[in-house]
Amino acid sequence: MREENQYRFADYSKIDKADHYYLVYKPLIRDLELAVKKYGGGKVLDIGCGNKPYEGMFQGIAKEYVGCDVVQSDQNRVDVICEATRIPLPDSSFDTVFSTQVIEHVEDHQALVREAFRLLKPGGHFIVSGPMYWHLHEEPYDFFRFTKHGFKYILEKNGFTVKEILSNGGKWALMGQVIIHTMPARIVKMRFFRTFVNRIFSYLDRKNLNEFNTMNYVVVGKKEIKP
């Protein structure tokens, strides 16, 4: 049974260089903003919305922003409580379906993709993100990791045309995050240590970006308009 009213990430704009997850959040947020600016808008459904931390990205371009999740969030931001694979909303009712860092927690991840396709209007876009590397979290509801080829396969299998796949950072960002995940808690609790690691490995990632070993992907699929 999933726990209700758990703490959830609340605002993407409030990530600083001392954050434990700065090295994954910085490129993830950058690429989500790019995808939302290019493909998002209209009536938006956020699957696995939690506290709707990314709602602000849609400011000025979304006509309506609806969030669904399997349990209520600690700030009571969930509009529709349901499973990601069985969303009680009508077919073809959204212009954008958005789901970030959720797909790895869904046992039948392809059913989530099918629901996104069903709920989108023809011509609409599915913006989804998920990890290739991350430690176990929210156990036991942590099921999958995805390569870019895996994302492409499951979106195309379920009817989407893949428009973009964005690697969120490279091998140096990943290495820095692994250091933060690996060091003893008494060290990681020190703000100056986290800031030092985040600054150094963010700099290295900018100077020598290699996406062969990335932490995460943002993927955009389109539900084509049938002739």
Secondary structure, DSSP 8 states (H G I E B T S, - for coil): ---TT------TT---TT-TTHHHHHHHHHHHHHHHHHH--EEEEEET-TT-TTGGGGTTTEEEEEEEESS--TT---SEE-BTTB--S-TT-EEEEEEES-GGG-TTHHHHHHHHHHHEEEEEEEEEEEESS----STTS------HHHHHHHHHHTT-EEEEEEE-S-HHHHHHHHHHHHS-HHHHT-HHHHHHHHHHHHHHHHHS--TTS-SEEEEEEE-----
